[in-house]
C-alpha cells in the first residue's frame, strides 16, 4: 500500500502522503484511484508523483454504482484510498453488447477493451484529428470493421457515406460481405477501373439555385437572378410542346423589338440583332427564315440590309413579323414538375436569359452573366460534365435510394472516391450530395428514422470558411452541424489540419478521437475551441504512439487513451516502401509495360469501357504490402476481424 493519508485538498487536486519510502514506480501515473468514505466514492487520477506525496485530480463520483462526471463535494480528509477495481473500471470503459462496440484496448489497463455506446458516439457529430501518419485512416477503418463484425448485433440498416479524397478505403471495406452476406460495400468513383466500380452521376434536375451558384463559383448576389432565370427557362424548354417554341419566339421577339426601337445607330442595331439570332434561334427566327411580304418574300438576314438613307430596307416588314410573335400571355406558362435537362441545355437557357427583359442592355448584368457562361462552358467541355446526368428525371428519394443500392441489395457503406477531380469541383460535389441527404432526411414523415453518417476524409478540403454564408445565407456543413443531429444526419470529420476547418462545425462536435498532434497552431486551436478539454489531454496527444488516440466527449465517461488494432484489410494509407522500390530491377520499365498492356486490353474490350485489371496480381501486391508492414510495425497482425466478440 503506497497511499497514505490525505495531506490537504487544493482546488480539484488531493495531495496524498506517499508511503512507498521513495520507491516510486512510473506505473502509477494516470492510474485511477477511489476516495472512499461511507456512502461516498469519488474517482481520481494520479497526475504527479514524488518521494513525499502523490497528486490526484478529482474526476467524478460513483452513485448507485453508476459513474457521474464532475465532483460537487470533495472527499473527506479521513477518506481511505485504493486503486479502482474491475467492476468500477468496467463502468468507465463499457462492455461489449448489442448497444455498443469495441473501439480498442485501454493503453492504461491491460486486457480491458473500451466499448462506447453506439448511440452516445454515433448519434452526435464526431471529429477525428491527427498528424499525417498518426493512424487516422487505419483507425477509422478499424472502427468501422469493428462495428460490422460485432457478433451481438446486426448493422443492416446503416447508411455510411465516405467521401474519400484519395481512394484509401476501397481495400479496407471491399470485403464487407465476408463478415455477413447481407452487408454490401459500394464504390462510386470519378474514374472507374474495375467492373464493380460505379461512375459518379448526379441528376442535373436535383441541382437547386444554390447548387448551381456553387458549381459556377458565383461570387456576387447579382449573379443569382441570372442563374434563377436560367433554371426556369431550362425547365420550360425541356418540354416537347408547341408552347415552348412560342415561348422562345416571344423572348427573341421582345429582344429584337427592344433593339429596333433603341436610339442606337442602324449598323449597331444590325450587329446586335444578328448577335441575338446567332445564339438564340428557332425555326421562325434564324438567318434563313422566310419573311412573307405583299407579293414577295425576303429572308430574315435580307430584311436588315441598310439602304442609301441609312435605314433598314424592310423595316416595316420585319417589324410586323416580329410583333406577330409577341404574346404576353405565354409567360404565364407553368414550369413542369418533372422537368429534366442537361448542363448543355442549361447553357442554352442562359443564352435566352441574356436576351430576356431586364438583362438586355445592362452591361453590369451582362458581364456577370458572361463569367457564369464561361465557367459553365468550361464544365461542359471538360471531364466534370461526365458526373452530371440529364437523361431522365430523378427525384430526391430515387437518387438517395439508388445511392444506397448495389445491384438488387442495399449497401451499408458507400465510398465516393474523388481523387481524380479538382479540389474546387470536389468540394461542390460533396456539398451537393450532403445537401441532398440532408433535404431527404428533413422530408421524412418520421423524423430521424433513417440515419445518415457522412464521413469526410481530409475534411479541411471541404469544410471551410467559404463565401457560401455571404452569398447564400448558409453553409451546408454549418447547417448540418447545427441541425443535422435532429434529423439523423451526422458528420464524422477526419482531418490533419483542424485549424482550417469551420469553427461552427468543430464547436458542434460532441466526441473526439485525437491521434498524435504536434503542430502548435492545431494544438492551440483545439485547446481554444474545446473549453472542456483539460491540459492533461493536450499533453497526452503530443506524445501518442501511432495507432493510439485520446478519446473524450459525451460517449466516454472520462478521457481515455485507446489503442486501436490494425485494420484487416488495410486501407491504402501506408507510406511508399522506398527501399523495396529501389531494390527492384527495371521497375519503371515493368510499369510501362503493364500500362501498355492495360491500354491494349481496354481497346480489345472496348465494349466494357474500363480497364480489366488482373485481380490476382492486385491481391498479391496488396498481400506483399501488408507483409512488409508486419515486419516493421509491431501493431500489425492484430486485426483479425474474427477475433472480435
Secondary structure, DSSP 4 states (H G I P E B T S, - for coil): --EEEEEEEETTEEEEEE-STT---GGGTT-EEEEEETTEEEEEEEEEE-SSEEEEEEEEEEETTEEEES-SSPPPTT-EEEE--HHHHHHHH---STTB---EEESSSTT-EE--BHHHHHSS-EEEE--TTSSHHHHHHHHHHHHHT-TT---TT--EEEEESSS-SHHHHTTGGGT-TT--EEEEESS--STTEEE--EEGGG--HHHHHHHTT---THHHHHHHHHHHHHHHHTS-SHHHHHHHHHHHHHHHHHHHTSSS-HHHHHHHHHHHHHHS--SSSSTT-EEE-SS-EEETTGGG-B-TTSSBTTHHHHHHHHHTT--GGGGGPPPPTT----HHHHHHHHHHHHHSTTTTT-HHHHHHHHHHHHHHHHHHHSGGGGGEE-SS---HHHHHHHHTEETTEE-SEEEEE-TTS-HHHHHHHHHHHHHHHHHHHHT-SSTTSS-EEEEEETGGGTSS--SHHHHHS--HHHHIIIIIHHHTEEEEEEES-GGGS-HHHHHT--EEEE-----HHHHHHHHHH-TT--HHHHHHHHSPPTTEEEEEETT-SS-EEEEPPPPSSPPS-SPP-HHHHHHSTTHHHHHHHHHHHHHHHHHHTTTT-S----HHHHHHHHHHHHHHHHHH-TTTT---GGG--
